[in-house]
Amino acid sequence: MGCRTRAAADGLLRVVAVDGVLIPDPRRRRPGRGAWLHPDLECLGRAERRSAFSRALRVPGPLDVSEVRSHLQSKGSRETPVSVRHEGKVDPS
């Protein structure tokens, strides 16, 4: 979402919106429309600045991302897959 690069689904975190709050869904079991995010604080920040979550989840207004941020901070950077490193963008062609 934030960095707009592609990755395998097992390297992404699914998030859903519940009552205006963005909730992490690491087990991918919550109902409703989900959005996929690299498990990286930088990617979260980029998506937040671009208002990408409200567009992707089709909800009006800004969403509270504090739960996702705390989830990513608790996981730490040691669990971030190598495929998430943002070295370049994917060729759109």
C-alpha positions in Angstrom: 0.0 0.0 0.0 2.5 2.6 1.1 5.5 1.8 -1.1 3.5 0.4 -4.0 5.9 -2.5 -4.5 4.7 -6.1 -5.1 5.4 -9.0 -2.8 4.2 -12.5 -2.0 1.1 -12.6 0.2 3.1 -14.4 3.0 5.3 -11.3 3.3 2.4 -8.8 3.7 0.2 -7.9 6.7 -3.6 -7.8 6.1 -5.4 -4.9 7.8 -9.2 -4.2 8.1 -11.2 -1.2 9.2 -13.5 -1.6 12.2 -15.5 1.5 13.3 -12.9 3.9 12.0 -9.9 2.1 13.4 -7.4 0.1 11.3 -6.9 -3.3 12.8 -4.0 -5.7 12.0 -5.2 -9.1 10.8 -2.1 -11.3 10.8 -4.1 -14.6 10.7 -6.2 -13.2 7.8 -9.5 -14.3 9.3 -11.4 -11.1 10.0 -14.4 -10.5 7.8 -14.7 -7.6 5.4 -12.6 -5.8 2.9 -8.9 -6.0 3.6 -5.8 -4.1 2.5 -2.3 -5.5 2.3 0.7 -3.7 3.7 4.4 -4.6 4.1 5.1 -5.1 7.8 7.3 -2.1 7.9 6.7 1.3 9.7 8.1 3.2 6.7 5.5 1.6 4.4 2.8 2.3 7.0 3.8 6.0 7.1 3.7 6.3 3.3 0.3 4.8 3.1 -1.0 7.0 5.8 0.4 10.2 4.1 -1.3 9.2 0.8 -4.6 8.3 2.5 -4.4 5.0 0.8 -6.2 3.0 3.5 -9.5 4.9 3.3 -9.5 4.5 -0.5 -8.5 0.8 -0.5 -11.0 -0.1 2.2 -13.7 2.2 0.7 -14.4 3.9 4.0 -15.0 7.7 4.4 -12.6 9.9 6.3 -9.2 9.2 7.9 -8.6 6.0 9.9 -6.8 5.6 13.2 -3.6 3.5 12.5 -2.4 3.4 16.1 -3.1 -0.4 16.5 -1.3 -1.3 13.3 1.7 0.9 14.3 1.9 -0.7 17.8 1.6 -4.2 16.2 4.5 -3.4 13.8 6.6 -1.9 16.6 6.0 -5.0 18.8 7.1 -7.3 16.0 10.4 -5.4 15.5 12.5 -5.1 12.4 14.1 -8.5 12.9 11.0 -10.2 11.6 10.8 -8.1 8.4 11.3 -10.4 5.4 14.2 -9.6 3.1 11.6 -9.2 0.2 10.2 -6.1 2.0 13.4 -4.1 1.7 12.6 -1.0 -0.4 15.5 -0.9 -2.8 13.5 0.1 -5.8 10.0 0.2 -7.3 8.5 -2.5 -9.4 8.6 -1.9 -13.2 4.9 -1.2 -14.0 5.1 -2.6 -17.6 
